[in-house]
Amino acid sequence: MRSAYLLVTHGSRDIRPQIAIDQLRDRIEQQLSTPVGAAVLECAPTPLHEQIEEFSRQHPDLSQIQIVPLFLLPGVHVMEDIPEQIAIARSNISAELKVMPHLGSYAGLEKVLAKRIRQIPSDARILLSHGSRRPGGNAVIEELATAIDAVSAYWSVEPKLDSRLAELQGCQEIVILPYFLFSGGITDAISASVQTLAEKYPDSSLHLLSAFDFCEDLVNLIVEWIAPELAMRSTQSASILR
């Protein structure tokens, strides 16, 4: 069975996410030695189902295409929009479409986040997500923050970053990890907000980390997630070389 992978992201009018996803696609394709494509749910000239169909036409010998949703949370896009588009594509192509769970559900993500948030010594750590107003919509973030020894904060709902910093007065070094895959308008706004809050809380040093964007941590995480056997072989080979 010849299969390929199609990375699906939200899409943005900001060029930075597209640059990052193109770099990710190229690097992952290099590691897997199999076709890897990229598609977006929004802000594209064509709907997602047409992008899937076009990818299939470009690789007519494929028997299976694995759809890889690069989303951190199980919102409407993951639960409804992407499945609807895939259902349309299924009726128009011969290759089998297999949908993977979204990236945020992968257990390996916790280890990577813990590594990132601990790269700077600190007295307190904050995991900053966009936030949801849906009942129970932030439970995943709360659990993840606890798992990496951090507290949660949200951009759009309480407790917001200002509220968390007020609670953490007395901590000298505070690390803030944005729970976003790619830089964009929101991460720019977060950066500006942190600069303002640094003046409000002068006794604390605020260290804002970046979104994943294109980095080896994210490349390795995705490869480990979608091709665990390959990732295991690579780890074993590295151990032998040592």
KAWOKA-V36482 format. One record per residue. N is the residue number from 0. RES is the residue in three letters. D_LAST is the distance of its C-alpha to the last C-alpha in Angstrom with 1 decimal. Layout:
n,res,d_last
N,RES,D_LAST
N,RES,D_LAST
This chain:
n,res,d_last
0,MET,34.2
1,ARG,33.2
2,SER,32.5
3,ALA,31.8
4,TYR,31.3
5,LEU,33.9
6,LEU,32.9
7,VAL,36.1
8,THR,36.7
9,HIS,39.9
10,GLY,40.9
11,SER,42.3
12,ARG,44.8
13,ASP,42.3
14,ILE,40.2
15,ARG,37.0
16,PRO,36.0
17,GLN,36.5
18,ILE,34.4
19,ALA,31.5
20,ILE,31.9
21,ASP,32.1
22,GLN,28.8
23,LEU,27.3
24,ARG,28.8
25,ASP,27.5
26,ARG,23.9
27,ILE,24.0
28,GLU,25.7
29,GLN,23.0
30,GLN,20.3
31,LEU,22.6
32,SER,24.3
33,THR,27.6
34,PRO,30.5
35,VAL,30.4
36,GLY,33.6
37,ALA,34.9
38,ALA,38.3
39,VAL,40.2
40,LEU,42.7
41,GLU,45.0
42,CYS,46.0
43,ALA,45.6
44,PRO,48.4
45,THR,48.0
46,PRO,47.4
47,LEU,44.2
48,HIS,45.5
49,GLU,46.4
50,GLN,42.9
51,ILE,41.5
52,GLU,44.1
53,GLU,43.4
54,PHE,39.6
55,SER,40.8
56,ARG,43.1
57,GLN,40.4
58,HIS,38.4
59,PRO,41.1
60,ASP,39.0
61,LEU,37.2
62,SER,38.0
63,GLN,36.4
64,ILE,35.7
65,GLN,33.8
66,ILE,35.3
67,VAL,32.8
68,PRO,34.8
69,LEU,33.0
70,PHE,35.2
71,LEU,34.4
72,LEU,37.6
73,PRO,39.7
74,GLY,42.8
75,VAL,45.6
76,HIS,43.4
77,VAL,40.9
78,MET,43.5
79,GLU,46.4
80,ASP,46.0
81,ILE,42.9
82,PRO,44.1
83,GLU,47.5
84,GLN,46.2
85,ILE,44.0
86,ALA,47.1
87,ILE,48.9
88,ALA,46.2
89,ARG,46.0
90,SER,49.6
91,ASN,49.0
92,ILE,45.9
93,SER,45.0
94,ALA,41.2
95,GLU,40.3
96,LEU,39.4
97,LYS,37.0
98,VAL,36.7
99,MET,33.7
100,PRO,34.2
101,HIS,34.1
102,LEU,30.8
103,GLY,32.2
104,SER,32.3
105,TYR,28.6
106,ALA,27.2
107,GLY,23.9
108,LEU,26.0
109,GLU,26.7
110,LYS,23.1
111,VAL,22.9
112,LEU,26.4
113,ALA,25.5
114,LYS,22.6
115,ARG,25.0
116,ILE,27.9
117,ARG,26.1
118,GLN,24.8
119,ILE,28.0
120,PRO,29.2
121,SER,32.5
122,ASP,35.4
123,ALA,35.9
124,ARG,34.3
125,ILE,36.2
126,LEU,35.2
127,LEU,37.8
128,SER,38.7
129,HIS,41.7
130,GLY,43.5
131,SER,45.9
132,ARG,49.5
133,ARG,49.3
134,PRO,49.8
135,GLY,46.4
136,GLY,44.7
137,ASN,42.6
138,ALA,41.5
139,VAL,38.0
140,ILE,37.5
141,GLU,38.8
142,GLU,36.4
143,LEU,33.4
144,ALA,34.5
145,THR,34.8
146,ALA,31.4
147,ILE,29.7
148,ASP,32.1
149,ALA,34.3
150,VAL,37.9
151,SER,39.1
152,ALA,41.3
153,TYR,42.9
154,TRP,44.2
155,SER,47.2
156,VAL,48.2
157,GLU,48.3
158,PRO,46.6
159,LYS,45.9
160,LEU,43.8
161,ASP,46.8
162,SER,47.6
163,ARG,44.2
164,LEU,44.1
165,ALA,47.6
166,GLU,46.3
167,LEU,43.3
168,GLN,45.6
169,GLY,44.5
170,CYS,40.8
171,GLN,39.7
172,GLU,36.5
173,ILE,36.4
174,VAL,33.7
175,ILE,35.0
176,LEU,32.8
177,PRO,34.8
178,TYR,34.1
179,PHE,34.6
180,LEU,32.3
181,PHE,33.9
182,SER,36.0
183,GLY,39.7
184,GLY,43.1
185,ILE,42.3
186,THR,39.3
187,ASP,41.4
188,ALA,44.1
189,ILE,41.7
190,SER,40.6
191,ALA,44.3
192,SER,45.1
193,VAL,42.4
194,GLN,43.9
195,THR,47.3
196,LEU,46.1
197,ALA,44.4
198,GLU,48.0
199,LYS,49.4
200,TYR,46.9
201,PRO,46.5
202,ASP,45.2
203,SER,42.0
204,SER,39.2
205,LEU,38.3
206,HIS,34.9
207,LEU,34.9
208,LEU,31.7
209,SER,31.6
210,ALA,31.7
211,PHE,28.6
212,ASP,30.0
213,PHE,27.2
214,CYS,23.8
215,GLU,20.3
216,ASP,20.8
217,LEU,23.7
218,VAL,22.2
219,ASN,19.3
220,LEU,21.9
221,ILE,24.2
222,VAL,21.8
223,GLU,20.7
224,TRP,24.4
225,ILE,25.8
226,ALA,23.2
227,PRO,21.3
228,GLU,20.2
229,LEU,18.6
230,ALA,16.8
231,MET,15.6
232,ARG,14.4
233,SER,12.5
234,THR,10.8
235,GLN,10.0
236,SER,8.8
237,ALA,6.4
238,SER,5.2
239,ILE,5.4
240,LEU,3.8
241,ARG,0.0
